[in-house]
């Protein structure tokens, strides 16, 4: 049996499918029968019914998906301060055991200033959002 990918539907259509599942459940259909009729997985129907039990029809409303835009683990004022230190000072001047600013060095600086340890990838994303780009030395030592 082919199932449809409800993620590709508009939010209003998704909500209508959820409401249909609730109506079918109240009519006495099993979760498997509802899943077959609506072309979704049985576990999806189970989740919808559980959400409806806990929060009513409001719980079935479509919400924005994905990561919240603009959210970060570091406050804006701290970000400005860290950017300022990176551009004006070297790691040695800040008593860090690095010769150049690397993602690891910036991560250590963030941990020292905020008390939050970020993964290297997160530090790289943060640096990219600040406009910093990876650089290589002009010649090898």
CORRAPE-V884241 format. One record per pair of residues at least 4 apart in sequence whose C-alpha atoms are under 6 Angstrom apart, sorted by the first residue. I is the first residue (numbers start at 1). GAP is how many residues later the second one is. D is the distance in Angstrom with one decimal. If there is no record, write none. Layout:
I_GAP_D, I_GAP_D
//
This chain:
3_36_4.6, 3_37_5.3, 4_35_5.8, 11_51_5.7, 15_46_5.9, 24_5_5.8, 25_4_5.2, 32_10_5.4, 35_4_5.6, 35_5_5.0, 35_6_5.6, 35_7_5.1, 51_4_5.9, 51_8_5.9, 52_4_4.4, 52_5_5.9, 55_4_4.9, 85_4_5.5, 91_5_5.1, 91_7_5.7, 92_4_5.4, 101_4_5.7, 103_4_6.0, 110_4_5.8, 111_4_4.7, 111_5_4.9, 111_6_4.9, 127_5_5.3, 128_4_5.3
//
